[in-house]
Amino acid sequence: MLTATPTMKNEDEEQVINRAYRRLLRTLQGKMDNRDKELVRSAFELAAEAHKKQRRKSGEPYILHPIEVARISIEEIGLGPTAAICALLHDVVEDTDITLEKIRQQFGDKIALIVDGLTKLDSSAIKDIPDRDSTESPQAENFRKVLSTLVIDVRVVLIKMADRLHNMRTLGAMPRHKQLKIAAETSYIYAPLAHRLGLYNIRSEFEDLCLKITEPEAYEEINHQLNVTQSERARYINEFLKPVQQKLDEIGVPYRCFGRAKSVSSIYHKIKTKSTPFEEIYDLFAVRIVVDVEKKREKSICWMVYSIVTDTYQAIPERLKDWVTVPKSNAYESLHTTVIGPGGRFVEVQIRSERMDEIAERGFAAHWKYKGVSNQPDVYEKWLDQVREIMENPNADALEFISDFKNNLYSEEIYVVTPKGDMINLPKGATALDFAFSIHTAIGYHCRAVKVNNRIVPMGHKLNMGDQVEVITDKNQKPNESWLKIVVTGKARSKIRDSMKEDRRRKGVFGKETLERKFNNMKVNFDQGVDTLVKFFHFNTRVDLYYAIATEEVNLLHALKRFEVKEQKLVEIPTSLLKTPAEPEKKTVSTASQFSPKTKILVNGEPAELYPYKIANCCNPVQGDSIFAFLSSSEGLKIHRTNCPNATNLLARYGYRVMKADWVISSDSTFVADLKITGVDEGVGIIEQLTHKISTELGLNIRSFQIEGGDQGYYEGKISLLVANIDQLNVVMKALRKIESISSVVRIE
């Protein structure tokens, strides 16, 4: 976030920088020896000199950013002096004339390795990577580079977390479309990764800051409501804890207990998914009880506290989550239960030790292998083994790599057991085939059938907590494309794709030989001819073309009638000159009839009529919605809402195809908006009430209307309306909510 904004005026810049640096040093007190102090000072001086002419978008000196990243790494994540040095230097190689070799000479190989991991790839470097398609996402390549360092030194990713957190906290100076891209990347990769590394506070802040950008009105409304109800919550928590504390005092164990409001994003998610207004959400906070006991007594004391809580208040048994007996795979340990507190309100209670609380708050990853924590297993080792396996193929598609990696960042887990009694953890929703690949790649490849609890089940059978699973193999079995639809883990998807790519390569050899013979006869330059056909048939790679020829998906004889040879080059014959127009071998999407220039939109500040575009069906934006333009590979420019269900994926993985889009206010445009309506089934009259309200009173056209009455006293309907803008849609939703039998009206995204 560099710029040439004028200098700060209110305070002397040198004082501001020195104050920030002294704050950093305070966080390092007691953690540094004399050598560390020298290196930290040298890193600060080098970075300050290198960045002295650079400024952030906010106008402040750029050096304040690496100082703050270093502070977050130490104070909020729990790293040490080495991380502080690397954080101070994390942008010098990327943004200044300082070379990695200079960093190595001055600070050593370890620091240079971490700084290199923190340095983005430039576009020329990405093009030079062997076998990379030139259209591949540079964002994905940079994600891949950072994530690949996980197996070398986890501090690279942890410092990157601190870097992203500071950027998100100071994103206000960036243009809106760039804010959306950065928020999408954060939501897509950084928030799940923070969760996987046990950085729960950072994950929650990432999610809140993303919501603040994508849904600013919703964020401000919930935040305001939380502030308004703060004193009321405090009174309720005190009332809830009073009888519990009296009993805790009797057992003579040091403890502390308090209530914490849930994050804005988690409350928003509950409002959205359950269509429940803020006033009706009772579990806005969780009560935490933290006991201070030695490790060998932790489990017994936590269960004793659980007994005290459930003796005081009625527990809801199905809401008990025991991560004390079996910790999560990211080292999280805690007992969670939900009880019915005063006034019939549900209250979530979290019970843990001080050690468990520190790991939960700051992430065990911060201590892993660097702080010498004794008697702690390497809880990340199995997960890192899976990451290593995903990265075994260095030439794999970067977007596929990111997708597979993200599938390893699951938040909910189940445990299943092998016939020998070994416990295997998998993401919730994992299938029998996922289990086979988790045991060993070869077992996955040759999986013929699976037994779950001694009963044969399909390979796509979803596993449940505690299942006993046995895999039956056959050496003649091999993966096929349908397997990709029944697995959810990154490892399984990656290995299946690798197997299929190898199979395509083997079959493609025959297609390549056929093409070579044909081009030799026609006296066509092979490389030019192949690239021309790849482009003509819209394939991604040459291997795809060879495979299509080998499997006769492409009829080579028929296809080459569309070309003539000039100077050993294939030249496409214009359609008008062909005697018999040939149908293309591979279907392409015809979009000319789908684009409508009626809606007036500016793309990058210019009229969208300069581009062919269409309104995206996945989110149906209406005039007034916050939007962006996305250049798709086959359908031209598409206009999406910024809170479209696909927005995070598009912005995070294909940000280079995203353009700024704005509405030009127009009164002659109409848009399709879909509403989901639920309510109490009173037998008759609801359809008449709805149509009267929409058509007669509000004067809007109903495009389609579906309604079903349940046999349990409720109905659910979907209505598609033609509206002029978001304001008109909000008026409709508000009016429908006033109908007595309607319990909720939500916009379908």
N, C-alpha and C positions, 0 to 999 in steps of 0.2 A: 504494500500500500504506500508507494512512493509518490511524491508530488513536488511541485516547485512553489507551494503556497508560501506567502510572506512569513517572516519570523514571528515568534511570540512577542507580545508587546508588554504584557502586564508584569512579568517577572524576568529577572536576569536568567537567561537560559543556562548558564554555567551552574548557577545555584540550584536550579530545578534538577539538572542532571546529577549533581553531586548529592542532592537530597535523596534521589531515587537510588543511587548507588549505595549510600549509607544504610538505607532501609534494607537493601539486599544483604549487606554485610551483617546486619543484626540477625537476619534469619539463619546465617551460617555460624553464629557464635557457638563455640564448643564443638564444632564439626571439622575445624580446619587445623592442620599443623602449619609450620612455617612455610614449607614448600607449597602447600595449597594456597596460602595467602599470597605468595609471590605470583603463582600462576593465575589466580583470579584477578589480581591487579593488572597483570600483563594482558590478560584477555580483554578486560574492560578498556584499557588504554588503546589496544589495537583496534577494537571495535569502534570506539569513539572517534578515533582518527579516520578510520575507513568510511564511516557513515556521516562524517561531519557536514557534508554538503547535501545530505538527503533529509527529506521530511516526509511525514505521514500525511494522509489526506486531511487530517484534522489540523495540520499546520505545525504540530509539535516536532521537535528534533527526533529523527528516526531512532537514535541510540536508546531512547526511553523504552522502545518496544523490546529489544533483546534484554534490557535490564529487568523489565517486568516479567518476561518469559522465564528468566532465571529465578526470579522471586517465586513465581507460581510453582516452578519445578521443585523448589526447596520447601516452601511453606505449605502449599496445598496438596502436593503429591508426595513429598517426603524423601526426595532424592538428596544427594550430597554435593560436595565441592566439584567433583568431576562433571556432574550434570550442569552446575552453574557455569563452569568454564565453557562447555559446549553450547549452552543456551546463549551466552554472550556472543559467541562466534557463529551462531547458526545461519546467519544471512550474509556473512562477509564474502564467502566464495561465490555465492549466487549473485549478489548485488554490487560487488566492488571489484577492484583489481587484485585483491588478495588471492593467492593461489592456494590450493590444497597442500601443495608441497611446502609452502612457507609455514602453514599451520603444523604440518608434520615436523618440520625442523625445529620450530619454537616450542611446541607443546607435546610432541611424541605421537606414536602410532595410534594409541588408544583414542585420544582426542580427535585425531584426523579421521579415524574410521567413523566415529559418531557424527562429526560435522559433515562428512561425505554423505552419510545416510540422510542427513537433514537437508541436503542441497538438492533442489529440484533439477530434473532433466530439462535441458532446453530443447526446442523443436528440432534442431539439427542433430542432437544426440539421439533423439527418438528415431529419426529417419535412418540413422546408421546402425540401429539394432538389427542383427540378421533376421531375415524372414518376417519382419514386421510389415504389415500393410500400411501404406502411407496415409490411409484414412482412419487409422486407429486412434482412439481417444488419447490425447496427451495427458488428460487428467488421470485416466486409468493407468497409464505408464508410470506416472509419478506416485500414484497410490501403491502400485506394485513395488516400486523401488523402496518406499518407506516401509511397507509391510514386510518386505523380504528381510529387512534388518532385524525383525523380531527374533529370528533364530540365531542372530549374531550377538546383538546387545539390545535388550528390551528397553534400555534408556532412550534409544532413538525415538521410539514410538511415544514414550512418556513425555519427552521434551516436545515432540510434535503436538501432543495433546495440550500442553501448556501454551504453545504457540497459537494453536487454533482457538483456545479459550480466550486469550487476550485479543485476538483478531475479532472474535464474535462480540466481546464486550465493547469493542470500539468501532463497530461496523457502521455507526450512524453517519459517518462522513462519506460513505461510499454511495454511488448511484444505486437506485432501487434494483435494477436488473442484476447488478453484481452482488448485491445483498442476497438476492434469491438464489443465485448460483452457489454462493459460499454456504448459505444455510442448508441447501439441498445436499451438498457434499458432507456437511456436518451431520445431518440427520441420517444419511445413507451409510456412512462408514464410521465417523468418529464417535457418535453417541453409542452405537452398539459395541464398538471396540472398547470404549471406556467402561461399559457394563461388564464386558468379558474380562477386563483387567481389574475389576473390583473397584473402579473409581466411581462410586455411586453418586457422590455429590457433584462431580464434574459431569457425569451423564445427565443428571437432572437439570443442571444449569444449561448444558447444550440444548436439551429438549425445550426448555423454557425460552431460551434466546431464539431458537428456530421458530417457535410459535409466535414470538413477538414480531418477527419479520413477516412470516407467511399469513398470520391472522392477527394483525395489530389490534383491531377493535375487540376481538374476543379476549385477547391477552389482557388488555387494559381493563375490561369489564370484570374479569375474574380476579385480577390483582386488586382492583378497587374493592370488590366484595370481601376479599380476604382481609384487607386492612380495616374495613368497617366492622367486621365480625371478630376482630382479634381479641378484644377484651372479653367478649362473650365466650369465646373458645377457652381463654385462660381460666375463667371462672368454672367452666364445666370440667376442665382437666383437673383443677384443684379438688373439685367435688368428687370426681372419679377416683383420684389417687388417695384421698384421705384415709379411707378404711384399709386400703392395701398397704399404705405406709405403716399404719399401726401394727399390722401383723408382721411386716418385714422387720420392724424394729425388734420384735421378740426373738428372731432367730439369730441376732447378733452378727450379721454379715454386713460389712461396709457396702453401701449401694448408693446410687443416685437415680432419680427418675424424673422424667420431663415429657412434655408433649411437643410434637413438631408438626407444623402444617405440611400437608402434601404439596407437591409442586404444582404450579399453575398448569403445566402441560398434562399431568395425570388427571387433574380435575376436569380440564377441557375434554380429554379423551372420554371420561366417564359421562359427561354431559352429552357428548356427541353420539356415543355408541348406545347409551341407554335412553336418550331423548328425555333426560331428567333436568329440570331447572336447578340452578345453583342452590336455591333455598331448600330443595328436597334432598340434597346430598348430605347424609349424616357423617360419613367417614371422611371428613375433610382433614383429619389429622391422625397421627399414630402416637401412642404412648410407648415410651421406651424405658425399660428398667435394666440398668447396667450394674452388675455386681463385681466387686473387687476381690477376687480370690485367686489362689494359685491354680495352675493349669490342671493338676490332677483332680481338683474338686469342682471344676467348671460345670461338667455335665450334671452332676447330682444337685448342685445348688440351683442351676437353671431350672431343672425339673421341680425343685422344691418351690421356687418362685412361681412357676406355672401353676402348681397346686394351690398356692395362696390366692392367685388371681382368679382361678376358676371356682374356688370355694366362695369367693366374695361375689362374683358375678356369674351369671349363666353363660356357659361357653357354647359356641356353635361348633360341634365336633368336626364337621367336614372342612372347616376353615383352619384346622391345625396344620402347620407346616414345620416339620422337624428337620432343620439343617444343622442341628447339634450332633445328632447321632450319625448322620451321613451328610457332611458338608457339601456345598455346591462345588463344581469342578474348578471354580475360580477362588476357592478357599473361603467363601462366605459361610459363616457359622452364626446361627441365631434360631431361636424358637419364636414362631409367629402364631398367634391365636386371635380369634375375634370373639368378643363377649358382648353381652347386652348390658350396657351401662345405665345410669340413671336416666329416666325419661324414655326408656325403650330404645335408645340410640345405640347403633353398632359402633364398637370401639376396637380398633386393631391394637394389640399389645405385642411389642417386640422385647424378647428377653435374651440377654447375652452378657458375657464377661467383658471386662475392660480390654483384654487382648482381642477378643472377637470384635469389639466395637472399633478399635483402631484399624483393624484389617478392613472392616466394612466401610469405614469412613474414608480411609486414605488409599486403600488398595494394597493387597498383599504383594502385588507386582513391584511396588516401590521398595520392598524389603528383600525381594527374591534374589538370592545369591550375592547380595551386596552388603547386607547388614549382619550377616552371620547369625540369623535367628536359629536357635538350636531346636532340635526335636521337631522340625517342621518338614514334611515331605515336599518334594518339588511338584506342587499341585499343577503346575502349568506344563509339565514335561509331556504328558500324553497329548495335550492340545497342541503343543509346539511340534510334536512328531507329525500330527495331521497337517499342520501348516507346511512343514518340510516336504511332505509327500505331495501336497498341491503344487509346490514350487519346483518339483523335480524336473518338470518339462520347461526349460527356460524359454522356449519359443512358442509356448501356448498363448492364445489370444488374451490380451490384457483384460478385456472386458469380461471374458469368461473367468479369468483368474479372480477378478474382484468379486464376481457373482459367487464363485465357489467359496472364496474366503469369507464373504459376508454370511453364507450359510453356516459357517462355523462359529458365528457370533450369537448363537441362540441364547435366549434368556431363561427359558423354562426347560427343565431336564427331567428325564425319567431314568430309572436304573433297571436293567435286566440282568439275568445271570446265565452263564454258560452251563452245560451239563456237569462240568467239574466244580461249579459253585463260584467261579470268578465273576465279579461284578463289573458290568460295562455301562458307562453313562452315555446316553444319546439324547438328542433334542426331542422335546415333546412333538409327537407327530411322525417320528421316525418309523420306518417300515422294516419288515423282516430282511429285505435286501440291503438296507442300510447297515443292519447288524452284521451281515455277512462281510461287507467291505470293511467294517470297523475291526473285525478280527484279523483279516489279512487280505491284501489285494487279490491274491490268487484264489482265495476262497470265494470272494465276491465274483470274480470272473467266471468261475466254474460252478456257481450256485445253481442247482437243479430244482431243489425243493427245500422247504423250511418247516420244522416242527416247532410249534409254540405250545408249551405245556403238554407235550406228547401228542399233539394233534397236528396233522398236516394242514398248513394254511397257504394261501397265495403269497407270492413274494411281495406283493403290495400291501399285505396285512399290516395295519398300524399296531405297534407294540404298546403295551401298558406297563405301568410300574410293577416290578416284581415278576414279570414273565420269565419263564425259563425257555431259552431258545437254542435249537440245534439245527445246524446247516447240513444238508445233504448235497454233495458235490458230484459232478460228472466231468471228466477231463475233456469231453467233446462239446460241452456247453460253452457259449461265449456271449458277451453282451450284445444287445441290439438296441435300436433307437427307442423302442417302447420302454426300456428300463429307465430312461431319463425322466419319464413321467411318474415313476413310482418311488423315486428316492428324494430325500430332502437334504442330506448332509453334503457338505462341500467335497469331502474326500470321495464319496461314491460317484457324484456327478463328474468330478475331474477324471477319475479312473475310467469311467464308462466312455467319456468323450475321447480320452487318449486311445482306448481300444478301437473305437469307431474310426478315428482319424487314421490310425495305422492300417485298418482294413480298407479305408478309402484310398490310402496311398498305394497299397498293394494292387488293388484293382485298377487304380489310375495309371499304373505303369503300362498296362495293355492299351489304354486309351491314348497315352502319350506316343507309344510306338505306332499306332494307327495313324495319328496325326502327322508324325514325322515322315512316314511313307508318302502320305498324301501331299504334303508340302514339297517333298523332294521331287515328286512327279510334276507338280505345278511350278517348280522353281520359285518358291516363296521363302523369304527369310523367316526362319522358324520363330525367333523371339518376337518379331513384329507381328507375325500372323497370329500367334497364340494370344498376345495381349489384345489384338483387335477383336478376336472371338470372345475373350473373357469380358470385354467391355460391351460387346454386342448382346451377349446373353445375360448380362447383369450378374455374373458370378463374382464372388469375392476374391477368389484365388485361382491360380492355374490348376491346382489339384482338383478343385471343384469341376473345372471344365473336363479334365482328363477322366474323372470318375463318370461324369455324365455321358461322355462318348463311349466308355467301356460298358456302361449299363444300358446304352442305346436310348437314354433320355434325350440325347441330342442326336439327330440323324445327320451325320456329317455331310453326306452327299447332297441332301436336300438343303442344308444350311449354306454350303459353299456356292449355291446358285445365286445367292444374294450379293456375291462379290466378284470382282474382276482383278486380274493381276497387272500391276503397273510397276515396272522397275523393281521386281521381286517383292512387292508389297501388296497386301490385300487391301482393296479399296471398295467400300460399299457402293453398290449400284443404287441410285435414287429410285424410290418406289415407283415414280411416274414412268421410268424407262423399262421397268420389268414387264415382260410379256405376260407372265402369270404371277401376280403378287403372292409371295410365299408367306404363310402364317409363321409368326415367330415361334421358335421351338420352346421357349420358356415364357410362361405367362407373365406379363407385366401389368401393373395396375393402371388403368386408364382413368385419369383424374380430371380431364378437361371439363366433363359435364358436372363434376362435383364441386367445382370452385364457384363461388358467388361473389362478385365484386360489389354487391348491394350494400353490405355492411361497411361502414367507413372506419378504417383503422390505420393508425400510423405505425410503421415498422422502422425502427431506428430513426424516427423523426420524419420519415418520408411516407407519402400515401401508399397504402398497401396495394393499391391497384397496379403499382409497378411490379408486384410479385403475384403469381397465382397463389391463392390461399383459400383455406376453408376453416370453418369452425369445428373444433375437435368434438367428436361424438362422445368421447369418454367423460367429458365434464360439462359440455354444452354451456360455455360462458355466455352471459348476457351483458348487455351494455351497462357499465358501471362496475362489473367484476374486475378485480386486479388480474391482469393477463400477461402472458409472454408469447412470443412467436418461436416455433420450433421448426427447423428445416429438416423434414424427414427424407430418407433416401429414395422413397418411391412415390410419395404423395405430395411433394412440394411443401409449401409453408402451411403449418397448422397453428391455430390460435387456441391456447390452453389457459385455463384458470390457474393462478399461482398455487391454489390449494387443490388442484386436480389430483386424483389418486395416483396418477402416473408422473406427477411433476417432480417429485424427489428423484426418481430414477432417471428421468430425462435430463434434469439440471445437473445431477451429480456425475453421470456417466458420459453425457454428450453435451457438456456446457459450451463447447466450441460451436455448436449448431444453434445455440439459443440467441435470439435477438430481442431487443426491447420492443414492446408493443403498447400502444395507448389507444383508447377510444376517441373518436371524433364524434361529439354529441350529435345525434341525428334522430329526428322524430319519425322518419319513414322506414325504420328498420324494426324487424321483429325477430325474437329468439325463442327457441324451445327450452322450457324449463320443466323438470320433472319433480313432482312432490310425492312423498310417501305419507299417507294419513292413516292413523290408527285411532280407534275409539270404542266406546261401549255400544254393542249391537242392541238397538232398541226395537228391532223387528222390521219396522217400515219407516219410510220417510227420509232416510239419510241421503239417498241419491238425489231426491228432489231438493233437499236443503243445500247440498253442495252445488248442484248445477244452478240453482236460483242465486246463490251468493256470488258465484263466479261469473255466470253469463248475464244475469239480469241486473244485479246490483253493481257489479264491477265492470261489466261490459267487455269481458275478455273471451277469446275463443278457446274452447277446449279441443285439443288435438286428438287426445285419446283418453279413455277412462276405463280402469279395471278395478273391480272391488270384489272382495270375498268375505263372506260372513263366517266366522268360526263357530264351532259347536260349543265353545266355552265362554260365550257371552261377549266376544269382541269381533271387530271387523278390521280389515286392512285393505287399503286401496292405493292405487298409483294413478296420478293425474298428470298428463302432459299439457302444458299451457303455452300459448303464444303471448309473450310479454315484450314490452318495449325496452325495459331496463331493470336494473337491480332494485331500484326504489319501488317500481310497480310490483315486482315479485314479493318484496317485503310487506307491502300493503296487503297483498293476497294472503300471505301466510298469517299475518296478524288477524285478518278478518276471519279466516277459517278457524283459528284457535279459539275464537269467541263462541263458536257453536258448541252448545252444552255437551253433546255426546262425543265430541272429539277430544282425545287425550293428548295427541301429539301431531305436529305437522313439521316435517323435515325435508330439506332439499336433497334429492338423490344426486350423489356426485358420480 
